[in-house]
């Protein structure tokens, strides 16, 4: 199935990413020899998942390249007009420019657009260069541009299905919060703790409080529980007919299903609505229900 859709898969890329360091020699298949390419003929990949590059880290790499050269070739694909597009190695390319190199070693191969996107995402994920939001955006692009499911994305990038699901859920957060994650002010663990909060203003306020007070993930989870406990306290005559236990049930459902759950009615009569935003969210809810059925049989 994966091969039929043109995906390489993580195992098929082992020859390309056999070391987690970025300027360290790796063995290259002799079928694809290294070439010295004019650096002015190389273009950055606009679909590169990583959008932010640490300048201090680039300077350190540039100093290493100035002293020892580029020890791990870039991976390129040839484009029109005798130019080349970076598939893997943009940091080495940027650092080589800073070091004043005229040519860089590279391997030139042919790839489909889907393979180009997969390789760019895999390279960064294997070296942990992506923040969680960039990783989620890269996964979403694979799904939207090439019709992959979450399970297929997980297979392509060599990650577990829950990792893909939990990472994609971060994109449900308000942009004010995703920017905190993108900038490294908020960790993915902190962000996941906030997903169950359905009040946007409260969610943003709690995220900012977390950054200002440098709360740990566990401390933030306590804040989230406190938020739901306070929310469960009846306010006004219309809410008094709903018991604290009923509200706690809804809050538990939000945490278990990792999505929005809305109660309309009372303990005697009403409706509970569980939102889902993708087919995979629905499959997640279904799998949880199937687990419950096994215990009840």
Secondary structure, 3 states (H helix, E strand, C coil): CCCCCCCCCCHHHCCCCCCCCCCCCCCCCCCCCCEEEEHHHEECCCCCCCCCCCHHHHHHHHHHHHHHCCCCCEEEEECHHHCEEEEECHHHHHHHHHHCCCEEEEEECCCCHHHHHHHHHHHHHHCCCCCHHHHHHHHHHHHHHHCCCHHHHHHHHCCCHHHHHHHHHHHHCCHHHHHHHHCCCCCHHHHHHHCCCCCHHHHHHHHHHHHHHCCCHHHHHHHHHHHHHHHHCCCCHHHCCCCHHHHHHHHHHHHHHCCCEEEEECCCCEEEEECCCCHHHHHHHHHHHHHHHHHHC
